[in-house]
Amino acid sequence: MAKRDYYEILGISKSATAAEIKKAYRKMALKFHPDKNPDDKDAESKFKEAAEAYEVLSNADKKARYDQFGHQAFDGSGGFGGGGNMNMDDIFSQFGDIFGGAFGGGGGFSGGFGGGGQRRVKGSNLRIRVKLTLEEIANGVEKKIKVKRKVQASGTTYKTCSTCHGTGQVTRVTNTILGRMQTAATCTSCGGAGQIIDKKPAGADAHGLIIKEETVSIKIPAGVVDGMQLKVAGKGNEAPGNGISGDMLVAIEEQEHETLQREGDNLHYDLYVSLPDAVLGTSTEIDTVTGKVRIKVEAGVQSGKILRLRGKGIPNINGYGKGDLLVHVNVWTPKTLNKQQKDFFETMRDDDHFMPKPESTDKSFFEKVKDMFS
Ligand SMILES: [Zn+2]
């Protein structure tokens, strides 16, 4: 397969500046990072391809040679030799430069590649559930939650792993019919960290960790949905030595509201009005997620009418405004009447004024449903 042009790989023009080259590579590296694309061979090869392109284009001398001779500049005696494949260690060693050390030297990744060099171990994730009321969801809330985390026990000391001498990898030499072959593998004594525990206090586990109860404050944005999972980076279990902490994964649980029903960002409220109120009109208080609100019910309201209170719903989690509160009018009809009431309605029954005469503005049920979702 023909090698792709380095400028094309990074999606830049030949006149790109050093800063533009760096920026383009950073974007590619993040997009195709193996941590984000586990077990994706295509992403891994794109990741390597981008690293190779950057390796050449970020070096003035190599760039000049590439600009003049193309890929041939590196054939045979070239910097990468033959296939030009960089290994993952080479790639990660570029990262200090690209990401300002954010990922640490040769590691900082939980994924780990077979045969990688020294890497930082990541602590396990902590999973918790948080129950929220509809009001808390609508307004956003800060929750203080007691959690039990594994943290490094004070007094734990580390020493360089004697198996790998701190490199995190071991080299094995095997004799094959092709001659002696060297293979590098992650050190099993230290898990690739390069360090092992020297001394640990009583109560600490094999990794020098103890369980500690902590109160963690979690800011929950408005508009979260039942079943959604929020990640609080670095608040999971700690890792031994120079490892990095895992994350706290917060599962959202929505408590049922007494009078309001949620449907996406919209809320529904069933309003019951008496027959006289429906005929004469009234005003009444209803629940909203920001407290009670008084609404007017027009004289002659029809049962099934939907009053829309714009913006009284739930804020969209992605910032697309707020939902509405839809108030469904239900005219309450009494099941029993006394003699006097019965006589009253008997008189009304014969009055032509009480005969249903739907106007074109009295929408059918199906039209109303259509409206609700528009
Ligand atoms: Zn080791």
Boltz pocket constraint, residues with backbone or C-beta under 6 A from the ligand:
constraints:
  - pocket:
      binder: B
      contacts: [[A, 161], [A, 162], [A, 163], [A, 164], [A, 165], [A, 166], [A, 167], [A, 168], [A, 169], [A, 187], [A, 188], [A, 189], [A, 190], [A, 191], [A, 192], [A, 193], [A, 194], [A, 195]]
      max_distance: 6.0
